[in-house]
């Protein structure tokens, strides 16, 4: 599958090269939950409906599995839990049994048969995907293994002036955090409402006319509808809002609090179904990107949608 090799040092400057790894450490969220059905037992044999248990096992890695339920077949990027990951990689018979049980649990149905279309090579945490050219990293799974959590892997680019101006915004925010009574001076802080509004419009333009238009859960409509409200904010709140919006274009996981412009508290969370058939509804070309640590070369897989 990983057949195309390109030397793309200049191109890779536009992307984040994030270290890929298999997760180690804590097997679960640290705090156990009260008695309930469907939890992971605190100890082997303990009834979770009586003694409680853990709700969210940590994920060690992912692996694509092709499966069939009735006459329907699909490919799932299945998350493999940390507590079973090492044995999964070392014991093929255990891996197959684990896969069957895991898919049955996630789907809530009995699968008829399954296979590993790309072999047993695991996808590590931070494996990079190209979604019609928009690059993301797989950071986790959510919704009991039904969706993948993603982080943007495309660097924000703008004219040098705006890169300089964003540094001034960060410095102004820092001053206000250190001293709530800080007195703003446009002359010395450089920050102004006029420039803030220009930068706000640049963010909107990026979401319309650049590769960011491919971003999942785009907050474009929130920004467009919230522009008038943004213009009415004081300079300090404008600054805080712009720095929050800028995280849309960075690797920041999770959602953004855009309530200052009328948005939600958790805007722009990037997730995608673990079932590859659902990817075809939004994208036409999805590839795994393997790159060197230096960014001097990269390998791109064939289009994963052709595996279906």
BELFENNOR-V478580 format. One record per run of one state. SS is the DSSP state (hx for helix, st for strand, lp for the rest). FROM is the first residue (numbers start at 1). TO is the last residue. If there is no record, write none. Layout:
SS/FROM/TO + SS/FROM/TO
This chain:
lp/1/3 + st/4/6 + lp/7/8 + hx/9/12 + lp/13/14 + st/15/15 + lp/16/20 + st/21/21 + lp/22/27 + st/28/28 + lp/29/32 + st/33/33 + lp/34/39 + st/40/41 + lp/42/47 + hx/48/51 + lp/52/52 + st/53/54 + lp/55/56 + st/57/57 + lp/58/58 + st/59/69 + lp/70/71 + st/72/81 + hx/82/90 + lp/91/91 + hx/92/107 + lp/108/112 + st/113/115 + lp/116/122 + st/123/123 + lp/124/124 + st/125/125 + lp/126/127 + st/128/131 + lp/132/133 + st/134/142 + lp/143/146 + st/147/152 + lp/153/153 + st/154/154 + lp/155/159 + hx/160/178 + lp/179/185 + hx/186/189 + lp/190/192 + hx/193/209 + lp/210/210 + hx/211/214 + lp/215/219 + hx/220/225 + lp/226/226 + hx/227/232 + lp/233/234 + hx/235/249 + lp/250/255 + st/256/256 + lp/257/258 + hx/259/261 + lp/262/266 + st/267/267 + lp/268/270 + st/271/273 + lp/274/274 + st/275/275 + hx/276/279 + lp/280/285 + st/286/291 + lp/292/297 + st/298/300 + lp/301/303 + hx/304/307 + lp/308/308
